[in-house]
Amino acid sequence: MAALWSLRVATFLSRRAIVRGNRGIVLLTVAMMAVIYAELMFVPSLIQGATNEIQQELREYVTASIAITPSHSDRTIPAAPGLLSRVRATRGVVAATATSLAGSEVSFESRTNSWPVVAIDPTSYAKTFTTPKAMIQGSFLNPGANDEIVLGIGIAGAGMPRVSTYESSLQNVHVGDRVTVTLSGGRTHVFVVRGIYETNLSEANTNAFITTATADRLTPALRGSVSAIYVKTKAIGDEEAIIGNLRGDRPHATFQSWESLSSSVKEITGSFDTIKSVLNAVSLIVAAIAVFIVTYVDLVNRRRTIGIERAIGISGPAIIVNYLLKAVVFAFFGVLFGAGLFFGAAIPLVRHHPFQFPIGPVTLSVSSTELRSDALILLAVAVIGALIPAWRAMRIRVLDAIWR
């Protein structure tokens, strides 16, 4: 009963203090909490946007949604044509393509290096990957291409500045040039460069492509062999269910979703998470200090009033709860206005003027979980910031509070 009475008194005191208090201080405190909440959401949303962009690039140019590769004891996938047909008939699959490793070395003039030369079916590959839309010179392969090759910018160089990304490339290969490819088995063959592509993901720029028909003609021993099957699913999140349907009767193949193949992405996003944690910690400390200062200044200015309140029977816990309730109100309205600032200004502005990262344009991506957790954390920090000075003030004797 005493606790309920103290809560009612604390509610009355906090409501009266907010309504009759200095409106400028109230508005500035709420505005500061709003800005802090918007900043708490901004950093994770920017990092999530960058992560989403990297993951999309990975799916579109490197792994697709699912990659099917030989088991550790095999170099090629057994009975690959039957598996490819079954994959394409599986519900939730949009497209699938088979690839094979046709060569491992590309040379031009005096420069040579090792890169994967991949034999593909241009039609199914274009349905599974977005690489054909990333051409910066020439065009992608068509089914009738013969003795033609498409190179990534990381192989061709194409006269780009000699930054670290292209230092190991062939430096100055352009469309129409002839490059020598060392095929599987050791045979070499000269190909005409049909096109050069470039993506925002550096690891996707070091592939060379020839048609499967050309590879079968030049390396008859590998005719029909498949090194990997890549699958594009209708929706993100369907990968594991599709893998479960396909894995049953294929013990000699390895099924991996794009998430399990994204180790490089996890390294980058791990660094992002560290940055996010540091910035969020700084923002929360600022919020706690601000609430502490506002509460402390109010307690100093109202010390005699608080002493009189205690003298007439208002308990110390009721006065402490009064300040905690005020802090919660400040944080609550700060969250509301901060969310309005974020969704009404920040997101539309960044959507129209995205951040230009090396991986491409990045917009903000926010989750409901992040919204809730940031709001709860800000409320908790505000309560802690108000609790410390209020608790310390209640340790002063009543007479000292009145006469000082």
Secondary structure, 3 states (H helix, E strand, C coil): CHHHHHHHHHHHHHHHHHHHCCHHHHHHHHHHHHHHHHHHHHHHHHHHHHHHHHHHHHHHHHHCCEEEEECCCCCCCCCHHHHHHHHHHCCCEEEEEEEEEEEEEEEECCEEEEEEEEEECHHHHHHHCCHHHHEEEECCCCCCCCCEEEEEHHHHCCCCCCCHHHCCCCCCCCCCCEEEEEECCCCEEEEEEEEEECCCCHHHCCCEEEEHHHHHHHCHHHCCCCCEEEEEECCCCCHHHHHHHHHCCCCCEEEEECCCCCHHHHHHHHHHHHHHHHHHHHHHHHHHHHHHHHHHHHHHHCHHHHHHHHHCCCCHHHHHHHHHHHHHHHHHHHHHHHHHHHHHHHHHHHHHCCEEECCEEECCCCCHHHHHHHHHHHHHHHHHHHHHHHHHHCCCCHHHHHHC
